[in-house]
Amino acid sequence: MSRILVTDLDGTLLGGEVADRRRLYTALVRHPEVTVVFATGRGVPSVREVLRDPLVPRPRWIIADVGATVVDGEDFAPVAPLQEQLRAGWPGPERVRAALGGFPALVYQNGVAQDGRCSYHLAPDGLTEELAEAVRSLGCDWLYSADRYFDVLPSRAGKGGALRALAEKLGWSMDSVLVAGDSLNDLSLYRLGAHGVIVGEAEPALLAAVPESPSVCRPGRPGAAGILAALQELGWVAPDFDRAERGHPLVVGYHRPPGTWTPEGWQPPSSPNGILPTLNSLFGSGLPGVWVAAAVGGPAPEPRPGPPLSLLPLDGAEWAGYFHRACKQMLWPVLMSEPERLGFDPADWADYRTVNARFAEHIGAQAAPGATVWLHDYNLWLVPGLLRARRPDLRIGLFHHTPFPPPEVFAALPTACELRSSLACLDWAGFHTATFAEHFRRTLAGRSRLPRLGIHPLGIDRPAIEALARRRAPYRPSDEGRLVLSVERLDYAKAPVQKVEAIARLLAERPDLRGRLRFRLVCPPPEPGITAHDTTRRLLEQRIDEINDVWCEGSRRPIEYLPRSLPPAEVIDQYLAADVLWVTSLQDGMNLTAKEFIAAQAAAGSAVPGAAVPRAGALVLSRHAGAATELGSAALLTDPHSADDLTATLARALALTPAERRARLRRLSALLGRESPADWAARIVRAIGV
């Protein structure tokens, strides 16, 4: 039997305490058979803003504009011809406003998104028969609520009329519908014969207008708590037992915990950007759930503030086989489209299987019935298949922060068939770019069941970077020449050796740059125990020494090598000092360094009163980085697989005039956008749970 919750937003679904909203959200996640419909006075653009809140359930249908608009909740497309029928005879906002212009008590709600209606503020003494007749003469109807809001609507519109039409279209019986509201503009919903709930703190006029009836619940509890009480009274959702018994509505599976455990306690991520800060901010916004991560060796970490955390203990040997070798020596080369580097050891793959099986068991034990599970990256590729067999009720998604290789490269894995079988068990798979999504689709081509695909490029916490940049010391020109900067972890996929070779070629070809060009490579080492990059490190350090010996000018050495991590403030200092940020990844899922550089440089420049970015650095960006899809029209794209292109593009960046740099930075800043990582994460959680 269908079960449909039709709810107003302000004062109803969005009303009450945050804890009650969380309880209602959890209940609806656990009962996906309950279809959610919004019936709101807001316009569709305003509803989109509401959906950024992680505690707002995703509606299947949206009745907006006090019943003048009906759209599909998945793609926001109007429900035709239903919406046209509701708006039949609507004279348009210009004619309505002109006809009602003679009523000085009416104050039009400028700045409020509205379509198919006109909304005003009106004091009670302004609601006259003359005004009502003026509306009727337009062939329209009106609603008045909260002693303040006066809405002029098409004669057939209204929340009740829109719901009746939608129910007829979809074949709903009113016995299967629960309507929830708190103001007079919800009154028409209670005249359809459906189950009803009037939440606590509702408008007294609504309470008076709706007759007492066993079918209308009046729980006296405000907002979300009132809705949940009605759902429980109807038996549509289970009683609200203790969470430890029922599990979590959201489980995030990532091999890393939210911070680093040290003898001094938990240390937060060193950068404000990336997946760890993003997931921290997701949970910090109030979304109920738990983060499942590995705890490697040593004593059990102490509890920490922040996201609820459930740790899976692994011993050091298990971790080394799983992560240091299976992930980094077998899977990583294929992800980077360098299968010739692949090293396969059956014992290491056995550790990978074991760890994935333990993650699947742990996640399944944490997840409530019908919960959403959000996995991260290739480290957990076998979890979807194992979890699907154990818990078929779950909605399982996986986001790939890395590139996803073409199918012919993926096929180089000795375990490719096993991995394909598991990945085909996903409900949803996400990627930074359409290219990576297409590679994934082709890799699973021919399977009877394919996941839905999502393309969601991750951004940065731009306000945090901007605030930090504005607090740093103002830029002062250096007499040490032009600075080219790279900030990246040690990894052959970042092409560090190719970079220093390009510097050597540029100095050989351009005598005018000798003594005037510095390349600063901030390159922290990988986690201890990862040996896949040892050859790269040895060759890199050897070539840096050799090139510096050849091209040093007195005490000035052309390459400055910093093999360590820098605090965020010092990284910002490096961005602000750089003439060029040089990103040369052979493959890269996104590359947030490029985005941080743009935000820092643009913020520091705009902080000077009256200046339009007075000084700007250039971004040279690998065309194989995910960020190139978003920023490529304003960055200088380079191909690190071509030694000539690598050198020529860097030379071109150094030759840009100040005006060209400023123009490019302005375009880059506009392309960067301002979506917060928390919003990004909330959108993905909703996409998985659909």
C-alpha positions, 0 to 999 in steps of 0.5 A, spaced: 500 500 500 502 506 498 504 511 504 504 519 502 507 524 507 504 531 504 508 536 508 508 544 509 515 546 510 516 553 514 513 551 521 512 544 519 517 540 516 522 545 518 519 547 525 521 544 532 528 542 535 534 540 531 534 533 534 526 532 532 528 534 525 534 529 525 529 523 528 524 525 523 529 524 517 532 518 520 525 515 521 524 517 513 530 514 511 529 507 515 522 507 511 523 509 504 516 506 502 513 513 505 513 517 499 515 525 501 511 530 498 512 538 499 506 542 499 509 549 500 508 557 499 515 557 497 517 558 490 522 552 487 528 556 487 527 557 494 525 550 495 532 548 492 535 552 497 532 548 503 534 542 500 541 544 501 540 542 509 542 535 510 536 534 515 531 535 509 528 529 506 528 529 498 521 529 496 519 525 490 514 531 488 513 538 490 507 543 490 510 550 490 507 557 490 501 555 494 499 550 489 500 554 483 506 550 481 507 542 481 514 539 479 518 533 479 522 532 485 528 529 482 529 533 476 524 539 478 521 539 471 513 541 471 508 536 471 504 537 465 499 538 463 497 538 471 500 545 472 497 548 466 490 546 468 492 549 475 494 555 472 488 556 467 485 563 467 491 566 470 492 573 468 499 574 469 503 578 475 503 584 471 496 585 470 495 582 477 499 588 480 496 593 476 489 591 478 491 591 485 495 597 485 490 602 488 490 598 495 496 601 499 495 596 504 498 591 500 505 590 500 508 586 494 513 581 496 519 583 492 525 578 492 521 572 494 521 567 488 514 566 486 511 563 479 504 563 477 502 567 483 503 574 486 504 574 494 503 580 498 504 582 506 497 585 508 495 587 515 488 584 518 485 591 517 487 591 510 483 585 508 476 588 505 471 586 501 473 591 496 480 587 495 476 580 495 472 583 489 478 586 486 481 579 486 475 575 484 474 580 478 481 578 475 478 571 475 483 569 481 482 566 488 486 569 494 489 566 501 490 569 507 494 566 513 498 568 519 495 575 519 500 577 514 500 573 508 496 575 502 497 570 496 493 571 489 492 565 485 489 562 479 482 560 481 484 552 480 490 553 484 491 552 492 495 546 496 489 542 496 487 542 489 494 541 487 494 535 491 488 532 489 490 533 481 497 529 483 493 524 487 488 523 481 494 522 476 498 517 480 492 513 483 493 515 490 487 513 495 486 519 500 487 513 505 494 512 504 495 520 504 498 524 511 497 531 510 501 536 515 501 543 516 501 549 521 497 555 517 491 557 514 494 556 507 494 549 509 487 549 510 485 546 503 489 540 504 485 538 510 478 538 506 480 532 502 479 526 506 486 524 508 489 523 514 492 529 517 496 532 523 496 539 525 503 540 528 504 544 535 504 552 535 500 552 529 496 558 527 490 558 531 485 560 525 487 553 522 486 549 529 479 553 529 477 552 521 479 544 521 473 540 525 475 535 530 476 528 527 479 522 529 483 522 522 486 529 524 492 528 529 493 534 534 499 532 538 501 538 541 508 537 539 511 543 534 514 541 527 518 535 525 516 532 532 509 533 531 509 529 524 513 524 527 508 523 532 503 522 527 507 517 523 508 513 529 500 513 531 498 511 524 504 505 524 507 508 518 514 508 521 517 504 527 517 507 534 523 511 536 528 506 539 535 507 542 539 508 536 544 503 538 539 498 537 536 501 531 543 503 527 545 509 523 541 512 517 547 514 514 554 510 514 560 513 511 566 508 509 573 510 509 579 507 510 582 513 514 579 516 520 577 524 521 584 525 524 590 522 526 591 519 533 598 521 536 600 520 543 598 527 544 591 525 542 587 526 536 590 531 531 585 534 525 587 534 518 593 539 516 589 542 510 582 545 510 580 541 504 580 534 501 575 528 503 577 528 511 575 536 512 569 535 507 566 529 511 567 532 518 563 538 515 558 534 513 557 531 520 558 537 523 552 540 519 547 535 523 546 529 519 545 523 523 550 517 522 557 514 523 564 514 520 567 507 519 574 507 519 580 503 520 585 503 527 591 501 525 596 497 531 597 500 538 592 502 543 585 504 542 584 511 540 580 515 545 574 518 544 574 525 540 569 530 539 566 531 532 563 526 527 561 519 531 566 514 529 566 507 529 573 504 528 575 497 525 582 495 528 587 492 524 594 490 525 600 493 522 601 487 518 594 486 515 594 494 514 601 493 510 599 488 505 592 491 504 594 498 503 601 499 502 602 493 497 595 491 494 592 498 494 599 502 492 603 497 488 597 493 485 591 498 484 594 505 484 598 504 478 592 502 474 588 508 476 594 512 474 593 508 467 600 506 468 599 498 468 606 497 467 608 499 474 603 494 477 605 488 482 601 483 484 602 478 490 596 473 492 598 474 499 597 481 499 590 481 495 588 476 500 589 481 505 585 486 501 579 481 501 580 480 508 580 488 510 574 489 505 570 483 508 571 486 515 569 493 513 563 490 510 561 486 516 562 492 520 558 497 516 552 492 516 552 492 523 552 499 524 547 501 518 539 501 520 534 498 516 534 501 509 540 506 511 544 509 506 552 507 505 557 512 502 563 508 501 570 512 498 575 510 493 578 504 490 580 502 497 573 499 499 572 496 492 570 489 494 565 492 500 559 493 495 558 486 493 560 483 500 555 488 503 549 487 498 549 479 499 549 481 507 544 487 507 540 487 500 536 493 504 541 498 504 542 504 499 550 503 497 554 509 493 561 509 492 565 516 490 571 515 486 576 521 488 581 518 484 581 517 476 577 511 473 581 508 468 579 506 461 576 499 461 582 496 457 587 499 462 582 496 468 582 489 465 590 489 466 588 487 473 589 480 475 582 481 479 578 485 474 573 480 474 572 480 481 572 487 482 567 488 476 562 483 480 562 487 486 562 494 483 556 492 479 552 491 486 552 499 487 546 503 487 550 509 485 557 511 483 560 518 483 566 521 479 569 528 479 568 528 471 564 525 465 570 522 462 571 518 469 564 516 469 564 514 462 570 509 463 566 506 469 560 505 465 564 502 459 568 497 464 561 495 467 558 494 460 554 488 459 552 487 466 545 486 467 545 491 473 548 498 472 549 503 478 546 510 477 552 515 475 553 522 478 558 527 476 560 531 482 566 535 482 569 537 489 570 544 491 574 547 496 572 551 503 573 558 499 571 562 505 577 559 509 582 560 504 580 567 503 580 569 510 587 566 511 590 569 505 587 576 507 591 575 514 597 574 511 603 579 510 602 583 504 606 581 497 613 584 497 616 583 490 622 579 491 629 580 488 630 573 487 627 572 480 621 569 478 618 563 482 615 557 480 611 553 485 609 546 486 605 543 492 604 536 492 605 529 495 611 525 493 608 520 487 610 518 480 603 520 478 605 527 479 610 527 474 616 530 479 622 528 475 619 530 469 618 537 472 625 538 474 627 535 467 623 541 464 626 546 468 633 544 466 631 544 459 628 551 460 635 554 463 639 551 457 634 554 452 633 561 455 640 564 458 636 570 460 632 566 465 639 563 469 639 566 476 632 569 475 628 563 475 626 559 481 622 552 482 620 551 489 617 543 490 614 542 496 613 535 496 612 531 503 613 524 503 608 518 503 606 514 509 611 510 512 611 503 509 609 505 502 615 503 497 612 504 491 615 511 490 622 510 493 625 509 486 621 516 484 624 519 490 631 517 489 631 519 482 628 526 483 633 527 489 639 525 484 636 530 478 635 536 483 642 535 485 645 534 478 641 540 475 643 545 481 650 543 480 650 545 473 645 551 473 647 554 480 649 562 480 653 563 486 649 561 492 642 561 488 640 554 486 634 554 481 631 548 484 628 548 492 626 542 494 622 541 501 621 534 502 616 536 508 609 538 509 607 545 511 602 548 515 596 551 512 598 558 513 605 557 510 602 553 504 598 560 503 604 564 503 607 560 498 601 561 493 601 568 494 609 568 493 608 564 486 608 567 479 606 560 477 603 554 480 605 548 476 600 542 476 603 537 472 599 530 474 600 524 469 593 523 472 589 526 477 582 525 480 581 533 481 587 537 484 585 541 490 591 545 490 590 549 483 583 551 486 586 553 493 591 557 489 586 561 485 582 562 491 588 565 495 591 569 490 584 572 488 582 574 495 589 577 497 589 581 490 581 584 492 583 585 499 587 592 496 582 597 496 580 600 489 584 594 486 582 589 481 587 584 482 593 588 482 598 582 482 596 575 479 600 568 478 598 564 473 596 557 473 599 551 469 594 545 469 595 538 467 590 537 462 589 530 465 587 533 472 580 533 473 580 540 475 582 542 468 574 540 466 572 546 470 578 551 469 581 549 463 578 555 459 582 560 463 588 556 466 594 554 461 593 547 460 599 542 459 601 535 457 606 532 462 607 526 457 610 531 452 617 534 455 616 539 449 609 541 451 611 541 459 617 546 457 613 550 452 607 551 456 611 553 463 615 558 458 609 561 456 606 562 463 612 566 465 611 570 459 604 573 460 604 580 461 601 583 468 594 584 465 594 577 462 595 574 468 590 579 472 585 577 466 586 570 467 585 570 474 579 573 474 576 568 470 579 562 474 576 566 480 569 566 477 569 559 474 571 556 481 565 558 484 563 558 491 559 551 493 561 549 500 564 542 500 559 540 506 553 542 500 557 537 495 557 532 500 550 533 502 548 532 495 551 526 494 548 523 500 541 525 497 543 522 490 545 515 493 539 515 498 534 516 492 
